[in-house]
């Protein structure tokens, strides 16, 4: 049997009655920040604008405050930016995700290190 390097993958999702925040919403918000447009963010993710709009509006409904703000018209046309609350939620989510992944990696090493796997293989369960 071919030996492969095992690893642990953890996905952080914040839930209410529905998913309030997770990797998809975070990616959309990062896209809005980078593109200064929800449409551009959706395009980057190969997602329809209407789907992106629905995802953001549902997250805003659950959080109880706006995560993005539309800017209308002007020389360059309109666009979207993150609100201060949107920036704060994204920053805290990223920090929490990093912390959770560090704990998960530590625990994975505790339970599935090479030494532990050798014990399992040897029947020292």
KAZI-V335397 format. One line per field, one symbol per residue. psi: psi as a letter, one per 30 degrees, with the letter a starting at -180 (. if undefined). burial: b if it has 16 or more other C-alpha atoms within 10 Angstrom, else e. A space follows every 10 residues. Layout:
psi=???
burial=???
//
This chain:
psi=kkkljklkkk kkkkkbflkf kaeeeeeeee eeeefhkeee eeeeghklee eeeeeeeeee eeeglkflkk kkbaegaaak lkleeeeeee eeeeeeeeee eeeeeeeeee fgleeeeeee efgh.
burial=eeeeeeeeee eeeeeeeeeb bbeebbbbbb bbbebbbbbb bbbeeeeeee ebeebbbbbb ebbeebbbbe eeeeeeeebb bbbeebbebb eebbeebeee beeeeeeeee ebeeeeeeee eeeee
//
